[in-house]
């Protein structure tokens, strides 16, 4: 898109108020530090709010010439949503549970019916759409029936801050008076149904304490069960697959420590499974008096061992599944007679089933060349059937029930696209780009068969590459709006993820972080080499830490990209990691390093921090989003970045920031409201690519 087609609008301009800081004898000047409200998490400063509102208004005005297209795209997206949509029922004991969306509703209902009844006889336990009417943001965190299923614990986030309030509903649908604020999300019941355990968020938004609450008492009477003293560690509360133990885990990004508490004795103290030691990660589950432990004690790709609950010493461990250079053990779930293991080999996910009586094993086969599979909701420990979720770039999400003994699969549901979808009209494949050090970077690609890619194809390239998180090839009905307009879509599985194993993660973190960015550039070069697109025709997109990758590469190689989309991007990473008062900073040291304590880390981060490396150069068209209540990537990071880009960039391309003034890290909470945000993004891209639809 030429600059001449852009509307001539007054551009928001943030005032420069220089602040100097010196670290390791190096001084930096930050002109936009004032955009951080000193009263955060509240944002009261009228000048800050005025700037954010001005940016929002600018984006709306910039897209005004294509507002009809934006509405058309939104209706396309909405037309792919099943108006009345039921989840596959999940059985727990004598009851079935289900979520049901009604037409026009943003949020579902939570339903229940007895085992011998029909779904038409279901009772509505929670009408989340009605409950959300008075809230700009509304999200259900957890829903957990008590052991006898007479009381239901659930948690709500009402502002996007991820601080949930736990509430309790009786079987007769009356609300109990108990309310627990600042809950991380999950609530675990004791065996007697009189107590619940939860992790509480502190002032720094860190889940640092686990409490026990007795129903019918006030939150002030809650009993501290365990407190994590190290600010770099976070607590989580879960339960074992057999629901016998509460699991209290302390984790940073590379070290773990687990405590267990027998749910039959809720007043007891939790006991330590294995004391933490730097670099040792492990997690545990329980079956028939034995602990199953996934551990990286001997190999970075993990192994699984077995030991008696009465003797957890490492000398007593018996190896069940050995570690492998080729296969990364990602996790497992236990059933009474089977263990289901999620693993990754050659860049693809696999599911291994082990019969715990005979010791026989097998893998479940899947039809697509590139796909993603995960273990679904499996509340029945005694079941011989495991529920899986499966999808690929061309296959809509499916819920599968797999009989672990008969080795048969039953399709329970596949997502329907009301406006129509034919899988045969699309094709997907996997490419590899080879780095100078020999690393082979996978690239997953999808496009319409009647739109074979060529050097001028607009290509949407999604990236992440942090925390070992892998973006598997997933289906998106929304993506069809781009594919139908001639775009191709690709995911670059760069280092910093775990797609090729644990080493893939370690080679893209800390003092090797630049590998993430060089892999992205390499992916663009390989796509160009294969004639799929070319430099200057690619949109790069990523969110959170993926948004940081977007910011880094458009600083390093701006000519590679026609446009960029950075969602809640972690772009002021050096300043954030220098500020230990922020909730995420100490726990992030194992991911990025500690630039305050280590001069080498400081210099290395200074070399890629997107905010610190904004330069007087041309940049691609850029759409940036933020959430005013975001506790993970604070709103001022993208705001400062955009302000600095406006001051320094030398092009006339469209630069826009949209801050959701009533949401957090995940954006809008309703199923249709979220589509409005996506329609804005897609319209932005069609506009800056000068797509023919923008002239209709």
N, C-alpha and C positions, 0 to 999 in steps of 0.2 A: 504494500500500500504506500503510495507516495504521500509525503507530508501535505500536499495540496488538497487531499481529500479530507484531511482532518478538520473538524470544526474549529474555527478561531475563537477560543475561549480564554478568559482570564485564568491563568494557572495558579493554583494555591502555592503560596510561598511561605515557608516556615522561617521565622526570624532566626538569625544566627546569634547565638549567645555562647561564645567560646569558653570552654572549661578545660584547663590543662591538668594532666595527670602524668606522673613519672613512675615507671616500673622498671626495675633492673637497669637503671641509668638511661632509660629511653623515655622520651616525653611525647605524648600524643595530645592533640587538641580535638575536643569533641564539641562541635558547634550546636548539637541538637540534644544534648543531655537533658535539657529542661523539659523535653516531652515526657519524661518519666515523672508522673505525679508523686510527690513525696508522701501522699496519703494512700498510695496503692496498698491493698487491692481496690480501694475506692478511687474513682477518677472524678475529682471535683473541680479542678482548676479550669475556669471558664475559657482560658486561652487555649489549653490543650484540647478541650472538647470542641471548641470553635474550629481549630485546625482539622481535626478528624472529620467533623461534619462538612467542612469545606471540600475536603478530598472526596467524600462520598457524593456531594453535589456535583463536583467536577466530572466524576465518572458517569453519573446519570446524564449530565448534559452532553458528554462526549458520545454516548450511545443513543442520544435522542433521535438522530437521523435514521437509526435502524431499530427503533423501539417496536415497530410492527414485526420485524424479524425476530426480535427477542421474545415477543409474545408467541409467535408461531413456533419457535424452538421449545418454549416452555410447554405448549400444548402437545408437541410431539413427545416430549419426555413424559408428560403426565399420561398420555395415551398408551404408554407402555407399562403403566402401573395397573395391576389388577385391582379394580375398585373394591370388590368384596374379596378379601383374601384371608384364608385360614392357614395357620401353621399346621404341620403334621402333629397330631396329638401325641403327647408323651405320658406314659403310664408310670405312676408311682403308687405301689400297693393297690388299694381298692379304688383308686381314682385315676381319671384321665384329665390332663391339663392341656390347654390350647390358647393361643393368641388369635384373635379374629379382628381384622380390619373391616369396617363398614365403609361403603362408598362415601366419599367426601371427608372422611375422618382422617386427621393427621396422625392419630395415635390409636393403638389397638385396645381391645378389651381382653382381659384375662378371664378365661372360662374354666369351669370344672364340672364334671359329671361322674357319677358312680360307674364302676366297671360294668355293671349289668344294665346300665341305662344307654339310651341313644344320645348322640351329640345334640339333637334337638331339645333334649331335656336339660341342657347345661345351665348352670347358675353363673351369672356374671359376678365375679369377685371384685374386679377393679375395672371401672370404665375410665381408662386413662385419658381419652379424648375429652370427656366431661370434666375431669379433674384438671386438665391443662388449660381450660378456657380463660382463667384469670391470670395466666402466666405467659410472659413473652418467650420464656424458655422452659422446657419440661422434659425430663428424661428419667425413665425407670432404670435404677441401677441394679437391684437384685430383687428376686421374688422367691421366698423360701417357706414352704409349709413346715410346721412343727412335726415331730416324729409321728404323732397320732393324727396329724393333718386337721387339727381343730382350730389352729391359729396360724396366721400367715404373716411373716415378716417381709416387709418390702422397703426399699430405699428410693428416695427421690432427690434429683438435682434440679433445683428450680431457677438457677441463674447461669449455668454453664461453668461454674467455678470448680466442679467436681467434688464439692463438699455436700455429701448426701445427708439427708435426714431419714433415719430409720423409723418406721411406723409399724403398727400391728393391727391386724384385722381379725376379728373373731369369726367363727363359722356362721354365725347368724348375721354377718355383714356389718356388725357394729364396730366402730373404731375403739380400740383400747386407748386409755389416756397416755400410755408410754410413748414418748418421743425422744429420740436420741440424735442430737446434732453432730455435725462434723465427722460423719462416718465415711470411711474410705469407699464403701460400697457394699461389700459382701457381709452377710450376717449368718453365723453358724449356730445351730441349736445344740443344746445339751440333750442327752438321751431322754431325760425326764420331761423335756419340753417346758421347763420352768425358767431356764436361763438361756441367754444368747451371748456369743462372743463376737467382738468386732474390733477393728483397728480404727483409732481416732486420729484425725489430722490435727497437728499442732499449729501454732501461729505461723510457722514457716511452710505450711502445707505439706509437711512430711508425716506419713503414718508412723509415729514413733512409739505409740503405746497400744497395747491390747487390753481391753477391759471385758469384764463379765457383768452383764446386766440381768437382774432378776425381775421378771414380769411383775407389775404391780407396785414397783418402787420407783423413786425418782432417779434421774440420771446422776444427781449428786451422790447417790449411794452406790454407784457402780464401783466395782472393785478392780484395781489395777492388777492384771495378771502377769504382764511382762512389759518392760520398758527397754528400748534399744538406745544405748548410750552413745553410739558412734553416729555423728550427723551424716556420714556418707552412706549409711545403711537405711533401707526402708523395710517396714514390716508388712506382711500380708497374712491373712487368715483364710484357711480353706479347711476342707475335711477330706479324709481318706475315702477311696472309692466305696468301701464297705460301710462308711458313715460311723466307724468305731472311734476315730480319734479326730480331735481338732489339731490342725497343722499350723504352727506359727513359724513363718520363715523370715529370716533376716537376710537381705541381699543387697549387695551393690552390683555393679555390672560384671564382676568376675569372681566373687566370693559369696558363699552361702553358709548359713547355719540354721538348723531346723530343731524345733522343739515340738513335742507331742503332749497332748492332754487327753486322757481317757474320758470320753463323753459321758460315761456312767458315773464318774466322780468329778462333777464340774467344780467343786470347791477345792480340789487338789491343785498343786502347783505343776506347771508343765515341766517335763524333763528333757534334757538335752540329748539329741541323737549323736551328734559329732561336733566337737568344738571347731570353730572356724579357723582356717589357715589361709593365708593370702593365695589367691589363684585357684582354690579348690571350690568347685561348684557341685552341689548335689541336691537331689530332691527325693522324697520318699513316698511310698504308698504301703498299704497294709492289706493282708489277706490271711485268714486262718492262723493268726499268731506269728506271722512272718512279715518282716519288712522287706520290701523291694526298693532298692536304692539305685538311682541313675547317677553315676559319678564320673568325673574326669580325672580321677586320681592317678591314672596310668596313661591316659591318652586324651588328647584334646577333643576327640570325637565321641567320647563317653563310652562306658560299658554299663551293664546292669548286673547287680549282685543281689544276693539273697542272704538274710540272716534272721535268727530268732529275735522276736521282740524282747526277749529276756537277756539277750547277749548281742549287743550291737557293736562290740569292739571290732575294729577293722581286721584283726587277726582271725575273726570268726566268719568273715564274709566268704560266700561261695559264689563263684562267677556263673551267671545264668546266660548272658549274652556278651561275648567278647567285643572289645573295641576293634575298629578297623580303620585303616587309612582311607578306604574308599567310601565307607558308609558312616554318616553322621546320625547318631541316635538323638532325635529331637525331644522325645517324650514318650510316655506310655500311660495306659489306663488299664486298671485291673477289673476283672470279673471273677465270679466264684470259680469258674473252670478255665478261664483263658486270660491271656495278657495280649493287649493290642499295642503295638509299638509304631510310632510315627518315626520314619527315618528318611534320609535324603542321600541319594547316590547319583553321581553324574549330572547333578543339577536338577533332578526330578524328585518329587516326593513319593514315598512308598508307604504302604501299610503292611506290617508283618503281624500275623496272628500266631500265637504260641499256645498249644494245649498244655496246661500246667500239670496235668496228670501224666500224659504220655511223653511230653517234651517235644512232640512233633511241631514243625513250623511250616508256614507257607505265606506267600505274598498274594495280595489281592490284585488282580489285573484291571487296567482301565483302558478305554478305547482310544483316547486322543494322544497325539504325539507330544503335546505340551498341555499340562493341566495342573489343577490344584485340588488337594483332598485334605479334609480335616475330620477329626472325630467330633461328632455332634453331641447332643444331650442324651446321656445314658444313665438315668437315675436308678435303674433296676440292676443291682449288683448280681443277682442270681440269674440274670438273663443269659441265654446263649446266642443272642443277636446283638451286634454292635451297629449303632446308627452312625452313618457317615454323611458328610456333605461333599459333593463333587461338582466341579465346573471346569471349564476351559475357556480359552479366548473365543471359541465358537459355540460352546455348549452351555446353555443356561443352567443355573444352579439346580442341582438335584439332591433330594434326600433319599439315601439308600439304606435299607436294612439288610445287613449281611449276616447270614447264619454261619457261625464260626465252625460248626461241626459238619454241616451238609455242604458248606462252601458254595452257597447259592445267594444270589442278590435279588432283592425285591425293591423295585422303584416305588417309593411312597409318594413322591411329588416331584415335579419339575416345574420351575418357574414358567408361567405362561406370559406371553407378550400380547395383550389384547389387540394391539394395532397390527400384529402379524410379524412373524420372523421365520425365515427359512435358513436353517443351518447350512444347507448346500450352496447357498449364495456367497459363503465366506470361506476363507482358507487361512490357516495359521501354520507357522513353522518356527523353528529355532535356528538361529545363526550363531556363529562364534567369531569374535574379534580377538586376534592374538596380540598381546602387549609385547613390548621390547624385552621384558624379563621372562617371557614364555607363558604368562598367565593367559588362559583362554576365557574371555568374557562372554557369557551367554547373552543373547538378545532374542526375546520373544516377539514375534511379528504377526499381525493380523490385518487383512484388508478384504475388500469385496473381490470376488473372482472376476467380475466384469470391469474392475478398475485396477488392472495390474500396475504396480508401482513403476515409476520411471524417474529420472533425475529431477523433474519439476514437481513431483508429488509432494503436497504438504504433509508432513509427518509429525505426529504428536508423540514425543518421546518422554515416557514417565521414568523417574529415577527416585531412589531413596538412598540406600547404602550406609546405614548406621545401626548400631546396637545389635548387630547380628540378625536383624529383622529382614525377612525375605518377602519381596512382593512377587508372589507366584502368579502365573498367567490366569487371570480371572475374567469372567464374563461381565459385561456391563451393557444393559439395554440402553443406557444413556449414550454410550459411545457410538451407537448406530447413527446418531444424528451427524456425527463427523464422518463416519465411514461411508454413509450414503451420499455425502457431498465430496467424495474423492479423496479424503484423508486416508492415510495408513496410520496404524497405531503400533507402538513398540514399547517394550519394557527393557531397559538396560540393567542386567543383574550384576551390578558393579561390586567391587570389593568394599567391605564394610557390612555387607549382608552375609548370610551363611549358605547361600545357594549351592556352593561347591564344597561345603564342609566348614568346620570351625576355623581352619586356617584362612578361609576367605574373609571371615570377619576380622581376624587378628591382623590381616594385611591391609585393612582399611580403617584402622582406628589409631588414636594417639599420634605418635610420630610417623605413622605411615598413612595418614589421612589423605595426603595428596594423591594416593593411588585411586581413591574414589573419583576424584575430578579428572585425572588422566584417563581413567576407564570410560568416563562419559564422552570425552573428546574422541577417544578411540572408537567408541560405538558409532558416533556420527560419521567418522571417516570410513568405517566399514560399510555402513549403510550407503554412503556415497559410492564406495568402490564397487558395490554390487548393483548400483544403478537403481536403488530403491528410493532415494531422495538425494539431496545434496546440501552442502553447507549453505546457509542462508534461506533454506526452505523448511527448516526444522523448528518446531516449538518444543521447548524443554519445559517440563512441569514436575513439581515436587512439593511436598508439604512438610512442615516442621523441620526435622533434620534434613529431609529431602529438599526443602526450600533453601536451606543453607547451601546444599550442593548446587542448586540452581544459581544462587547468588555468586558462588565462587567461580563457576565456569563461565558465566557471562562477563565476569571481570577478566578472566584469563583468555577467553576466546569468543568475544562478542559477535564476530562475523560468522560464527558457526550457526547462529540462530536467527530466525526471522522474528520469533516472539518467545516470551517466557511467561509462565504462570507460577507464582510463588505463593503457596497457601500457608498462612501462619508461619512464616519462615524464620528459622533460628539464625538470623543474619548478623546480629551484634554479639556473636559468640565469645569474642575475647573479653569484652566488657562484662558480659554475664558470668564468665568463668573466673573473672577477677573479683566478683562480688559474692562472698560466701554467705551474705545475709539473704540471698535469694533461695527459695526452697529447693530448686533443682541443682544448685551448684555443687555442694559437696558430694551428692550421689553421682555426679557426672564426672568426677575426677578420673575414674577408671576408664571412661570412654575417651575423653579428650586430653587428659593430663591436667595438672594444676599449674597454670601459668603464673600464679602469685608466688608459689614456692620454688618453681623451677624455671630458670632463665631460658633453658633450651626449649621448653614447652612454650614459653611466652613468645620467643622469636618464631617458632614454627607456626603457632596459631596466627601470629601477626601476618605471616606470609599468605594465609588464605582467608582470613576473616572477611566476609563480604562487605561489611560496613567500612572496615579500615582500608579496603583496597578499591573503593570506588574511585574512578579516575576520570580525567577530562578526555573522554573518548566517546565514540558512537556506541549506543546500546540497542538491543532489539526492542520491539514493542514489549511492554511489561505490565502485567496485571498482578497486583499484590493484594492479599487479603489478611485480615487480622480479626481477633475477637477481643472485645473490651474486657471480658472477664477471664480471659485465657490464663490459667495458672502455669502452663507449661512453657509457652513462648509468649512473654508479656507483650502487650499491644505496642509498647514503644519501640520494640526492635524493628518491625516492619515500617513503623511511622518514621523513625529516624533515618532508616535506609532510603526510603522514598524521598525524604526531604533533601538528603545529601545528593542523591542521584539527580534531582531537579536542579540543584545548584551547579553541578559539575558536568553533566552529560552534554555532548556537542551535537546530537542529532535532533530531529524534529519528530521522532516516533512517539507513539502514545504511551504515556506512563500514568498508571492509575492505581490508587489505593482505595480499597473498600474495607471499612471497619464495621463489623457487626456490633452494634451498640447494646445488644442484649444477649450475647452468646459468648462461648468460650472456644476451646481448642477445636471442637468438632463442628463448629458452625451451627446453623439452624437445626432444631431438634425434630420438627415435624417432617413427615415424608414428602409433602408437597412444597413446604417452605424451602427445604433443602434443594429441591429441583429448580426453584427460582434463582438460587445462587449459581447453579450449574448452567442454567440458560444464559445468565449474564456472561459467564466465562466463555461459553461457546460462541455467543454473539460477538463478543470482543474479538475472538480469533477470526471468525468469518469476516469481520469488519477490517481487521488489519491485513488479512490475506487478499482483500479486495475480491472476495468470492462473488460470483454472479448474483447470488441471492441477496446481497446487500444493495443491489441496484434495482430490485423489483419493487 
